[in-house]
């Protein structure tokens, strides 16, 4: 993913964006010589403070064989996207895509013991299904416990995070606001989410370039 200086996301930004409920992504592993990557859409649980991602897959999933051969994987989360026609953007009239994307490059470890799989499932249940705290997994107990043999857990140790928020920050702030108005007028299903990100980015850059406020009367340093 190409990230220009003007659309790079910082850690606070991508953490906040994911924390809004973005916990579904595309996990990619090397498919081996002569094959493309193996891709799996999946829910995941991010523990950003520990640099760890947890998930589980059905034991026959081909991605697991790919991980056994090469544990280096990438998990990508992309959202808030919209197409911007060229005639919206002034000269030279080139169209573009607005989107936000966070990619985690990680080393995957398979979790195949029953206790380890139950731990992952219980942490996922606590995150995705907090309204049913009584539903938890114990090896060998209940229906979920008996199904553990058909699952494999994955624990991803994050080595690098790359975040991109591509919303025409390279253009003058006024032009960026005009693009937001265009999205509001078009009002396609994802335009509102893309517009919200564009306005947020515009607000960040405006705050960074605003001149400092003058000192309040009576608070000036003595000379």
Secondary structure, DSSP 8 states (H G I E B T S, - for coil): ----GGGB--HHHHHHHHHTT--EEEEEE---TTS--EEEEEE-EEETTTTEEEEEEETT-HHHHHHHH--EEEEEEEEEEEEE-GGGS-TT---EEEEEEEEEEEEEEEE-SHHHHHHHHHHHHHHH-TT-TT---BTTBHHHHHHGGGEEEEEEEEEEEEEEEES-TTS-HHHHHHHHHHHHHH--TTHHHHHHHHHHHHHHHHHHHS------TT-----
